[in-house]
Amino acid sequence: MKDVSELFWKASTDEIQKGYVYVDKEDSFVCLVCGRAFTKGIIYQEAGIFYEAEKFASLHIIAEHESMFHYLLNMNKKLTGLTDLQKQLIGLFHSGLSDKEIVKELGGGSTSTIRNHRFTMREREKQAKVYLALMGLLDKKVENGRDTSFIPVPKTATVLDERFAITEQENEEFMRTYFPDGVDGRLTKFPKKEKRKVAILRQLITRFEAGKQYSEKEVNEILKEAWDDYVTLRRYLIEYGFMKRLDDCSAYWVHS
């Protein structure tokens, strides 16, 4: 199965709104949040009712992730580009409150200010459509004989900077350098340069199953197969937002 972040960033706007995509190779509908797959042709049962795969995928979004609106709104603001106030306002707009009710909810301001926010966001939507159209036309163009497409940025990235600006060609070179026996093999070393470090961590997290909780011992055993200093690998996976854990370290899981 492809990396969930890769599926997410390659999905269309409509697919992101639905929360799942159809992956032809897997013949499945895959959740863009957690990566759970629902195989086409299989009938799924819930509370005594039977559902086809796509319908069950849509029900899964509500049951497990509340809604795509909720999930998208709570993504890292480095990815949404929204300020805390903008996120709060969008949430209030979505709830159907009037401008007067929103002023009351915010504890101050004026209805004219709220109307201005609505107008500004609609204008931003228009700008976003033009930008998406431009980037669609630019997508996968070759500059100076090289493919300049980038590998997907993890949805859980806590910052967006040059560390994540990794082209597909660079990523392939890093994998050959640090995993000479293949990406499922052992590391030759753990790089110091940030961009290479991100590429390695992005690959290592694929060794863990999305939606599954692991004990610290289990995490160590999996990482030990890649490199002897598994403690360093575990620390960086958490620090860079690829993995989460409970405060008492009793459980670890892929941060999706």
Backbone as CSV, one residue per row, in Angstrom:
resi,resn,N_x,N_y,N_z,CA_x,CA_y,CA_z,C_x,C_y,C_z
1,MET,0.837,-1.191,0.000,0.000,0.000,0.000,0.875,1.245,0.000
2,LYS,0.474,2.250,-0.743,1.229,3.493,-0.790,1.183,4.207,0.560
3,ASP,2.167,5.083,0.767,2.200,5.937,1.941,0.925,6.784,1.961
4,VAL,0.288,6.907,3.140,-0.964,7.656,3.249,-0.765,9.114,2.850
5,SER,0.363,9.708,3.256,0.634,11.099,2.896,0.718,11.269,1.390
6,GLU,1.332,10.293,0.719,1.440,10.360,-0.742,0.055,10.307,-1.376
7,LEU,-0.804,9.416,-0.886,-2.168,9.331,-1.401,-2.921,10.630,-1.149
8,PHE,-2.729,11.190,0.036,-3.438,12.411,0.416,-3.076,13.561,-0.515
9,TRP,-1.777,13.798,-0.703,-1.357,14.956,-1.488,-1.593,14.785,-2.978
10,LYS,-1.748,13.559,-3.429,-2.030,13.338,-4.844,-3.530,13.262,-5.121
11,ALA,-4.321,13.266,-4.080,-5.779,13.184,-4.241,-6.330,14.506,-4.769
12,SER,-7.456,14.424,-5.461,-8.132,15.637,-5.930,-8.857,16.298,-4.761
13,THR,-9.307,17.528,-4.981,-10.056,18.232,-3.936,-11.309,17.453,-3.547
14,ASP,-11.997,16.925,-4.540,-13.219,16.145,-4.260,-12.895,14.907,-3.434
15,GLU,-11.797,14.234,-3.753,-11.414,13.024,-3.017,-11.032,13.364,-1.578
16,ILE,-10.341,14.480,-1.388,-9.976,14.894,-0.027,-11.229,15.217,0.778
17,GLN,-12.195,15.842,0.138,-13.445,16.149,0.835,-14.180,14.879,1.238
18,LYS,-14.140,13.855,0.385,-14.775,12.579,0.717,-13.984,11.847,1.792
19,GLY,-12.644,11.965,1.730,-11.813,11.327,2.746,-11.210,10.009,2.334
20,TYR,-11.454,9.586,1.108,-10.897,8.319,0.649,-10.673,8.371,-0.864
21,VAL,-9.785,7.499,-1.340,-9.505,7.405,-2.772,-9.583,5.942,-3.192
22,TYR,-9.846,5.737,-4.467,-9.830,4.379,-4.998,-8.435,4.105,-5.540
23,VAL,-7.798,3.041,-5.050,-6.469,2.643,-5.497,-6.632,1.429,-6.396
24,ASP,-6.456,1.643,-7.678,-6.717,0.603,-8.667,-5.866,-0.644,-8.426
25,LYS,-4.593,-0.440,-8.100,-3.684,-1.571,-7.899,-4.144,-2.472,-6.767
26,GLU,-4.721,-1.860,-5.741,-5.206,-2.616,-4.573,-6.677,-3.003,-4.713
27,ASP,-7.345,-2.415,-5.731,-8.782,-2.623,-5.923,-9.531,-2.312,-4.631
28,SER,-9.114,-1.208,-4.000,-9.679,-0.847,-2.699,-9.905,0.652,-2.590
29,PHE,-10.827,1.008,-1.707,-11.036,2.398,-1.326,-10.229,2.614,-0.043
30,VAL,-9.324,3.586,-0.082,-8.372,3.770,1.017,-8.630,5.087,1.739
31,CYS,-8.731,5.022,3.054,-8.938,6.198,3.889,-7.699,7.099,3.832
32,LEU,-7.898,8.378,3.549,-6.787,9.320,3.451,-6.281,9.772,4.805
33,VAL,-6.981,9.413,5.857,-6.563,9.788,7.207,-5.680,8.715,7.827
34,CYS,-6.155,7.478,7.835,-5.436,6.407,8.525,-4.894,5.322,7.609
35,GLY,-5.319,5.320,6.346,-4.804,4.329,5.411,-5.555,3.011,5.389
36,ARG,-6.623,2.894,6.146,-7.386,1.647,6.140,-8.010,1.432,4.764
37,ALA,-7.938,0.215,4.275,-8.434,-0.096,2.937,-9.709,-0.931,2.995
38,PHE,-10.620,-0.656,2.075,-11.876,-1.385,1.971,-11.956,-1.953,0.552
39,THR,-11.826,-3.258,0.445,-11.695,-3.922,-0.851,-13.012,-3.949,-1.619
40,LYS,-12.920,-3.522,-2.866,-14.088,-3.511,-3.737,-14.583,-4.944,-3.943
41,GLY,-15.881,-5.133,-3.834,-16.459,-6.464,-4.020,-16.745,-7.185,-2.724
42,ILE,-16.113,-6.726,-1.643,-16.369,-7.322,-0.332,-17.504,-6.553,0.352
43,ILE,-18.381,-7.265,1.006,-19.497,-6.658,1.723,-19.112,-6.517,3.193
44,TYR,-19.300,-5.317,3.734,-18.955,-5.038,5.125,-20.225,-4.885,5.950
45,GLN,-20.143,-5.345,7.186,-21.322,-5.317,8.052,-21.085,-4.409,9.249
46,GLU,-22.105,-3.644,9.590,-22.053,-2.780,10.766,-23.455,-2.705,11.353
47,ALA,-23.582,-3.077,12.622,-24.870,-3.043,13.330,-25.966,-3.786,12.559
48,GLY,-25.581,-4.915,11.973,-26.554,-5.735,11.284,-26.919,-5.274,9.882
49,ILE,-26.266,-4.203,9.421,-26.541,-3.682,8.076,-25.332,-3.952,7.194
50,PHE,-25.581,-4.342,5.946,-24.498,-4.668,5.018,-24.244,-3.512,4.052
51,TYR,-22.971,-3.258,3.795,-22.583,-2.139,2.938,-21.534,-2.567,1.916
52,GLU,-21.595,-1.956,0.730,-20.533,-2.124,-0.239,-19.321,-1.321,0.226
53,ALA,-18.171,-1.624,-0.351,-16.909,-1.075,0.137,-16.877,0.452,0.173
54,GLU,-17.293,1.110,-0.906,-17.202,2.573,-0.940,-18.103,3.221,0.103
55,LYS,-19.313,2.714,0.247,-20.216,3.263,1.253,-19.644,3.057,2.648
56,PHE,-19.041,1.908,2.866,-18.479,1.631,4.186,-17.273,2.534,4.456
57,ALA,-16.528,2.875,3.408,-15.396,3.794,3.565,-15.889,5.160,4.035
58,SER,-17.010,5.609,3.473,-17.566,6.906,3.885,-18.072,6.861,5.321
59,LEU,-18.640,5.730,5.725,-19.102,5.571,7.110,-17.913,5.508,8.072
60,HIS,-16.833,4.903,7.617,-15.611,4.816,8.421,-15.088,6.204,8.763
61,ILE,-15.131,7.133,7.809,-14.657,8.498,8.044,-15.407,9.130,9.213
62,ILE,-16.717,8.948,9.232,-17.544,9.538,10.300,-17.313,8.833,11.630
63,ALA,-17.266,7.504,11.586,-17.145,6.720,12.814,-15.782,6.874,13.482
64,GLU,-14.725,6.928,12.675,-13.369,6.936,13.231,-12.720,8.310,13.265
65,HIS,-13.136,9.214,12.369,-12.438,10.501,12.256,-13.362,11.707,12.380
66,GLU,-14.603,11.467,12.788,-15.632,12.489,13.005,-16.137,13.065,11.679
67,SER,-15.258,13.689,10.928,-15.599,14.196,9.595,-14.325,14.702,8.951
68,MET,-14.325,14.802,7.609,-13.147,15.351,6.941,-13.010,16.830,7.237
69,PHE,-14.130,17.513,7.442,-14.059,18.926,7.802,-13.280,19.090,9.109
70,HIS,-13.635,18.295,10.087,-12.969,18.345,11.390,-11.491,17.989,11.252
71,TYR,-11.202,16.952,10.482,-9.817,16.517,10.329,-8.969,17.578,9.632
72,LEU,-9.478,18.124,8.525,-8.724,19.127,7.770,-8.519,20.401,8.579
73,LEU,-9.555,20.791,9.299,-9.467,22.021,10.084,-8.433,21.913,11.199
74,ASN,-8.217,20.702,11.673,-7.283,20.498,12.780,-5.894,20.048,12.326
75,MET,-5.654,20.073,11.014,-4.309,19.801,10.536,-3.372,20.918,10.969
76,ASN,-2.087,20.624,10.968,-1.095,21.628,11.344,-1.279,22.886,10.505
77,LYS,-1.261,24.050,11.154,-1.507,25.290,10.420,-0.406,25.612,9.421
78,LYS,0.744,24.935,9.537,1.785,25.079,8.529,1.327,24.471,7.206
79,LEU,0.408,23.518,7.287,-0.118,22.865,6.092,-1.386,23.533,5.573
80,THR,-2.219,24.037,6.465,-3.466,24.681,6.036,-3.254,26.138,5.648
81,GLY,-2.236,26.763,6.222,-2.001,28.185,5.954,-2.979,29.082,6.676
82,LEU,-3.720,28.519,7.636,-4.733,29.277,8.369,-4.236,29.682,9.742
83,THR,-4.578,30.889,10.153,-4.275,31.322,11.509,-5.275,30.677,12.461
84,ASP,-4.993,30.762,13.755,-5.920,30.197,14.742,-7.289,30.862,14.649
85,LEU,-7.313,32.184,14.431,-8.587,32.898,14.318,-9.346,32.453,13.076
86,GLN,-8.651,32.307,11.968,-9.306,31.859,10.738,-9.895,30.467,10.898
87,LYS,-9.158,29.588,11.558,-9.662,28.244,11.797,-10.910,28.282,12.675
88,GLN,-10.869,29.128,13.690,-12.027,29.254,14.583,-13.234,29.786,13.822
89,LEU,-13.010,30.793,12.984,-14.107,31.376,12.219,-14.698,30.379,11.223
90,ILE,-13.844,29.630,10.527,-14.343,28.639,9.580,-15.199,27.604,10.295
91,GLY,-14.767,27.215,11.494,-15.549,26.276,12.290,-16.916,26.844,12.650
92,LEU,-16.941,28.118,12.990,-18.205,28.773,13.353,-19.088,28.961,12.124
93,PHE,-18.478,29.316,10.978,-19.251,29.435,9.741,-19.881,28.094,9.388
94,HIS,-19.104,27.036,9.553,-19.579,25.688,9.212,-20.738,25.258,10.099
95,SER,-20.738,25.758,11.322,-21.815,25.395,12.257,-23.130,26.088,11.928
96,GLY,-23.083,27.058,10.994,-24.313,27.720,10.559,-24.729,28.917,11.392
97,LEU,-23.841,29.403,12.254,-24.177,30.554,13.084,-24.237,31.831,12.251
98,SER,-25.101,32.734,12.653,-25.190,34.034,11.988,-24.015,34.904,12.437
99,ASP,-23.794,36.017,11.726,-22.705,36.926,12.100,-22.897,37.441,13.535
100,LYS,-24.134,37.749,13.879,-24.427,38.244,15.227,-24.114,37.181,16.279
101,GLU,-24.474,35.941,15.986,-24.216,34.841,16.924,-22.713,34.581,17.054
102,ILE,-21.986,34.752,15.958,-20.535,34.540,16.001,-19.860,35.612,16.860
103,VAL,-20.321,36.850,16.747,-19.784,37.928,17.588,-19.970,37.571,19.060
104,LYS,-21.128,37.062,19.395,-21.417,36.655,20.773,-20.523,35.499,21.191
105,GLU,-20.330,34.542,20.268,-19.493,33.373,20.555,-18.045,33.778,20.789
106,LEU,-17.580,34.766,20.030,-16.196,35.237,20.164,-16.004,36.163,21.355
107,GLY,-17.117,36.661,21.882,-17.027,37.543,23.045,-16.602,38.953,22.712
108,GLY,-16.877,39.383,21.485,-16.513,40.745,21.097,-16.432,40.904,19.602
109,GLY,-16.185,42.149,19.174,-16.104,42.434,17.754,-17.408,42.992,17.238
110,SER,-17.576,42.958,15.912,-18.794,43.495,15.307,-19.213,42.615,14.141
111,THR,-20.476,42.716,13.770,-20.977,41.916,12.655,-20.299,42.322,11.348
112,SER,-19.952,43.616,11.215,-19.277,44.061,9.990,-17.900,43.424,9.862
113,THR,-17.223,43.203,10.984,-15.910,42.539,10.968,-16.056,41.087,10.523
114,ILE,-17.092,40.427,11.021,-17.331,39.037,10.638,-17.656,38.943,9.156
115,ARG,-18.485,39.868,8.655,-18.809,39.877,7.224,-17.551,40.076,6.378
116,ASN,-16.658,40.915,6.863,-15.406,41.156,6.150,-14.556,39.894,6.096
117,HIS,-14.568,39.136,7.198,-13.833,37.860,7.218,-14.423,36.889,6.198
118,ARG,-15.750,36.829,6.126,-16.408,35.950,5.154,-15.985,36.330,3.725
119,PHE,-16.019,37.629,3.450,-15.658,38.117,2.120,-14.198,37.778,1.791
120,THR,-13.309,38.028,2.751,-11.885,37.766,2.538,-11.623,36.300,2.245
121,MET,-12.315,35.410,2.960,-12.129,33.977,2.750,-12.653,33.536,1.390
122,ARG,-13.738,34.139,0.925,-14.253,33.812,-0.405,-13.278,34.270,-1.484
123,GLU,-12.653,35.419,-1.275,-11.655,35.906,-2.223,-10.429,34.992,-2.228
124,ARG,-10.078,34.511,-1.061,-8.945,33.594,-0.972,-9.263,32.281,-1.696
125,GLU,-10.518,31.866,-1.639,-10.926,30.651,-2.343,-10.720,30.804,-3.846
126,LYS,-11.069,31.982,-4.385,-10.868,32.238,-5.803,-9.387,32.183,-6.157
127,GLN,-8.570,32.798,-5.319,-7.123,32.795,-5.553,-6.579,31.371,-5.531
128,ALA,-7.106,30.568,-4.609,-6.641,29.186,-4.483,-6.974,28.388,-5.745
129,LYS,-8.155,28.640,-6.326,-8.542,27.929,-7.539,-7.594,28.256,-8.695
130,VAL,-7.245,29.537,-8.819,-6.313,29.944,-9.873,-4.946,29.309,-9.642
131,TYR,-4.518,29.317,-8.392,-3.212,28.741,-8.054,-3.175,27.245,-8.368
132,LEU,-4.243,26.528,-8.008,-4.318,25.095,-8.286,-4.297,24.828,-9.786
133,ALA,-4.977,25.681,-10.549,-4.985,25.516,-12.000,-3.584,25.715,-12.566
134,LEU,-2.890,26.726,-12.071,-1.526,26.998,-12.532,-0.592,25.842,-12.190
135,MET,-0.685,25.352,-10.959,0.191,24.258,-10.538,-0.134,22.969,-11.277
136,GLY,-1.416,22.791,-11.623,-1.796,21.619,-12.406,-1.151,21.639,-13.774
137,LEU,-1.064,22.836,-14.373,-0.426,22.974,-15.675,1.084,22.800,-15.577
138,LEU,1.624,23.162,-14.407,3.068,23.068,-14.209,3.522,21.677,-13.779
139,ASP,2.582,20.907,-13.265,2.888,19.626,-12.633,3.761,18.719,-13.498
140,LYS,4.800,18.220,-12.860,5.714,17.255,-13.462,6.390,17.748,-14.739
141,LYS,6.518,19.059,-14.883,7.289,19.593,-15.994,8.771,19.352,-15.729
142,VAL,9.506,19.210,-16.782,10.941,18.976,-16.653,11.688,20.285,-16.861
143,GLU,12.532,20.626,-15.885,13.343,21.827,-15.981,14.814,21.429,-16.088
144,ASN,15.471,21.927,-17.137,16.883,21.624,-17.373,17.140,20.124,-17.434
145,GLY,16.174,19.400,-18.002,16.362,17.967,-18.183,16.136,17.136,-16.950
146,ARG,15.615,17.730,-15.850,15.410,16.975,-14.614,13.965,17.070,-14.166
147,ASP,13.469,15.979,-13.647,12.112,15.956,-13.097,12.142,16.687,-11.771
148,THR,11.332,17.737,-11.625,11.362,18.542,-10.409,10.186,18.235,-9.479
149,SER,9.516,17.115,-9.680,8.422,16.768,-8.780,8.989,16.352,-7.430
150,PHE,8.262,16.692,-6.364,8.732,16.437,-5.007,7.963,15.279,-4.378
151,ILE,8.610,14.591,-3.456,7.910,13.556,-2.711,6.942,14.237,-1.756
152,PRO,5.841,13.582,-1.406,4.829,14.211,-0.558,5.368,14.562,0.825
153,VAL,4.950,15.715,1.319,5.280,16.129,2.682,4.353,15.392,3.636
154,PRO,4.872,14.797,4.713,3.993,14.117,5.675,2.921,15.063,6.211
155,LYS,1.690,14.585,6.304,0.600,15.427,6.804,0.840,15.858,8.250
156,THR,1.693,15.125,8.933,1.941,15.390,10.351,3.164,16.268,10.576
157,ALA,3.753,16.775,9.517,4.946,17.606,9.655,4.639,18.813,10.540
158,THR,5.510,19.066,11.506,5.288,20.182,12.423,5.833,21.490,11.885
159,VAL,6.719,21.419,10.896,7.249,22.605,10.229,7.345,22.303,8.736
160,LEU,7.326,23.348,7.929,7.523,23.198,6.495,8.709,24.067,6.092
161,ASP,9.831,23.433,5.813,11.010,24.160,5.403,11.790,23.341,4.395
162,GLU,13.038,23.756,4.125,13.823,23.104,3.074,14.101,21.634,3.358
163,ARG,13.951,21.199,4.595,14.175,19.786,4.922,13.229,18.864,4.162
164,PHE,12.035,19.376,3.863,11.024,18.557,3.203,10.990,18.779,1.688
165,ALA,11.871,19.642,1.186,11.937,19.905,-0.260,12.811,18.854,-0.925
166,ILE,12.293,17.642,-1.008,13.052,16.506,-1.538,12.422,16.058,-2.854
167,THR,13.181,16.152,-3.937,12.652,15.694,-5.222,12.649,14.176,-5.251
168,GLU,11.861,13.618,-6.149,11.800,12.160,-6.280,13.168,11.598,-6.672
169,GLN,13.885,12.349,-7.490,15.214,11.894,-7.907,16.180,11.881,-6.719
170,GLU,16.126,12.935,-5.898,16.974,12.985,-4.707,16.653,11.834,-3.771
171,ASN,15.357,11.581,-3.590,14.940,10.517,-2.685,15.469,9.157,-3.143
172,GLU,15.398,8.905,-4.439,15.922,7.648,-4.975,17.419,7.528,-4.721
173,GLU,18.141,8.640,-4.867,19.587,8.638,-4.622,19.888,8.367,-3.148
174,PHE,19.102,8.987,-2.263,19.294,8.766,-0.823,19.051,7.299,-0.461
175,MET,18.000,6.723,-1.038,17.677,5.332,-0.725,18.792,4.395,-1.186
176,ARG,19.345,4.655,-2.351,20.453,3.820,-2.848,21.685,3.972,-1.974
177,THR,21.919,5.187,-1.477,23.105,5.459,-0.655,23.002,4.831,0.721
178,TYR,21.847,5.003,1.366,21.717,4.578,2.762,21.091,3.197,2.936
179,PHE,20.434,2.690,1.899,19.878,1.334,1.940,20.406,0.550,0.731
180,PRO,21.702,0.233,0.704,22.297,-0.423,-0.471,21.673,-1.788,-0.791
181,ASP,21.080,-2.442,0.210,20.461,-3.753,-0.006,18.955,-3.647,-0.235
182,GLY,18.472,-2.410,-0.469,17.040,-2.202,-0.659,16.434,-1.517,0.558
183,VAL,15.300,-0.846,0.360,14.707,-0.036,1.426,14.215,-0.859,2.615
184,ASP,14.099,-2.164,2.443,13.700,-3.019,3.568,14.910,-3.564,4.318
185,GLY,16.111,-3.180,3.845,17.335,-3.671,4.466,17.847,-2.752,5.561
186,ARG,19.152,-2.856,5.829,19.754,-2.086,6.908,20.355,-0.779,6.391
187,LEU,20.400,0.186,7.292,21.039,1.467,7.014,22.553,1.312,7.054
188,THR,23.247,2.045,6.172,24.706,2.076,6.268,25.120,3.013,7.394
189,LYS,24.369,4.111,7.559,24.570,5.070,8.645,23.361,5.990,8.695
190,PHE,23.236,6.737,9.775,22.145,7.700,9.884,22.712,9.078,9.571
191,PRO,22.203,9.747,8.543,22.792,11.013,8.096,22.617,12.164,9.070
192,LYS,23.525,13.142,8.976,23.444,14.342,9.804,22.684,15.453,9.090
193,LYS,22.766,15.470,7.756,22.073,16.510,7.008,20.573,16.318,7.107
194,GLU,19.865,17.428,7.363,18.448,17.373,7.689,17.590,16.767,6.572
195,LYS,17.809,17.167,5.334,16.993,16.671,4.226,17.121,15.154,4.103
196,ARG,18.344,14.650,4.216,18.566,13.209,4.124,17.938,12.486,5.319
197,LYS,18.014,13.144,6.465,17.429,12.562,7.679,15.918,12.380,7.509
198,VAL,15.251,13.392,6.975,13.810,13.319,6.744,13.478,12.186,5.774
199,ALA,14.268,12.054,4.708,14.025,10.998,3.724,14.139,9.614,4.361
200,ILE,15.143,9.449,5.233,15.334,8.158,5.899,14.179,7.870,6.853
201,LEU,13.783,8.854,7.639,12.684,8.674,8.586,11.380,8.370,7.852
202,ARG,11.176,9.043,6.740,9.977,8.818,5.933,9.910,7.375,5.456
203,GLN,11.055,6.796,5.158,11.092,5.406,4.725,10.911,4.453,5.904
204,LEU,11.561,4.762,7.025,11.502,3.873,8.188,10.090,3.733,8.746
205,ILE,9.320,4.819,8.691,7.978,4.757,9.284,7.080,3.802,8.518
206,THR,7.432,3.491,7.257,6.621,2.546,6.478,6.758,1.116,7.001
207,ARG,7.695,0.890,7.908,7.856,-0.441,8.490,6.830,-0.704,9.591
208,PHE,6.069,0.344,9.917,5.039,0.223,10.952,3.660,0.291,10.305
209,GLU,2.727,-0.428,10.871,1.365,-0.494,10.342,0.517,0.646,10.895
210,ALA,-0.105,1.412,10.005,-0.969,2.510,10.429,-2.148,1.970,11.231
211,GLY,-2.512,2.674,12.296,-3.657,2.277,13.106,-3.356,1.234,14.166
212,LYS,-2.123,0.765,14.215,-1.745,-0.253,15.196,-0.892,0.359,16.300
213,GLN,-1.113,-0.059,17.527,-0.296,0.409,18.648,0.823,-0.587,18.927
214,TYR,1.993,-0.057,19.220,3.174,-0.876,19.491,3.717,-0.555,20.875
215,SER,4.257,-1.565,21.530,4.966,-1.322,22.779,6.338,-0.762,22.420
216,GLU,7.016,-0.188,23.392,8.357,0.353,23.127,9.306,-0.757,22.684
217,LYS,9.150,-1.931,23.266,9.998,-3.066,22.890,9.775,-3.444,21.432
218,GLU,8.512,-3.442,21.006,8.209,-3.789,19.621,8.787,-2.759,18.652
219,VAL,8.682,-1.482,19.021,9.264,-0.421,18.192,10.769,-0.609,18.079
220,ASN,11.399,-0.892,19.217,12.854,-1.092,19.229,13.275,-2.259,18.342
221,GLU,12.532,-3.336,18.398,12.872,-4.524,17.613,12.792,-4.244,16.116
222,ILE,11.766,-3.493,15.717,11.607,-3.169,14.296,12.720,-2.240,13.832
223,LEU,13.037,-1.239,14.649,14.081,-0.274,14.271,15.470,-0.887,14.342
224,LYS,15.649,-1.846,15.233,16.944,-2.506,15.377,17.317,-3.256,14.095
225,GLU,16.296,-3.678,13.357,16.559,-4.368,12.094,17.141,-3.427,11.044
226,ALA,16.925,-2.108,11.255,17.446,-1.125,10.310,18.806,-0.583,10.753
227,TRP,18.972,-0.412,12.081,20.214,0.192,12.582,20.359,-0.129,14.057
228,ASP,21.579,-0.326,14.504,21.799,-0.728,15.895,21.376,0.342,16.895
229,ASP,21.567,1.613,16.550,21.181,2.702,17.456,19.693,3.015,17.259
230,TYR,18.853,2.074,17.673,17.414,2.218,17.491,16.823,3.336,18.336
231,VAL,17.485,3.677,19.442,16.988,4.752,20.314,16.997,6.085,19.570
232,THR,18.057,6.342,18.819,18.147,7.571,18.026,17.064,7.608,16.964
233,LEU,16.858,6.495,16.294,15.821,6.429,15.255,14.446,6.678,15.857
234,ARG,14.179,6.066,16.993,12.877,6.219,17.651,12.651,7.675,18.059
235,ARG,13.689,8.296,18.595,13.579,9.689,19.045,13.276,10.626,17.880
236,TYR,13.963,10.429,16.766,13.751,11.303,15.618,12.396,11.068,14.961
237,LEU,11.907,9.832,14.958,10.584,9.564,14.399,9.514,10.346,15.157
238,ILE,9.677,10.454,16.458,8.736,11.203,17.285,8.948,12.701,17.120
239,GLU,10.202,13.125,17.155,10.536,14.550,17.064,10.075,15.167,15.745
240,TYR,10.173,14.414,14.659,9.805,14.931,13.351,8.345,14.670,12.995
241,GLY,7.573,14.129,13.924,6.141,13.988,13.725,5.685,12.765,12.963
242,PHE,6.585,11.788,12.770,6.188,10.573,12.058,5.497,9.572,12.987
243,MET,5.795,9.666,14.267,5.254,8.713,15.234,4.839,9.457,16.500
244,LYS,3.819,8.918,17.183,3.390,9.489,18.461,3.467,8.414,19.537
245,ARG,3.436,8.852,20.788,3.477,7.906,21.901,2.721,8.486,23.085
246,LEU,2.339,7.612,24.007,1.731,8.063,25.254,2.826,8.621,26.158
247,ASP,2.443,9.479,27.076,3.421,10.118,27.965,4.240,9.111,28.769
248,ASP,3.615,7.981,29.109,4.335,6.977,29.895,5.091,5.975,29.018
249,CYS,5.097,6.243,27.693,5.820,5.400,26.718,5.282,3.964,26.644
250,SER,4.043,3.782,27.054,3.468,2.429,27.030,2.912,2.051,25.662
251,ALA,2.751,3.041,24.784,2.220,2.755,23.457,2.741,3.757,22.447
252,TYR,3.056,3.252,21.260,3.539,4.053,20.136,2.669,3.743,18.927
253,TRP,2.494,4.708,18.035,1.732,4.461,16.821,2.148,5.456,15.738
254,VAL,1.839,5.092,14.489,2.129,5.961,13.355,1.229,7.185,13.447
255,HIS,1.829,8.374,13.357,1.056,9.606,13.412,0.500,9.892,12.024
256,SER,-0.790,9.670,11.837,-1.397,9.824,10.507,-2.304,11.029,10.457
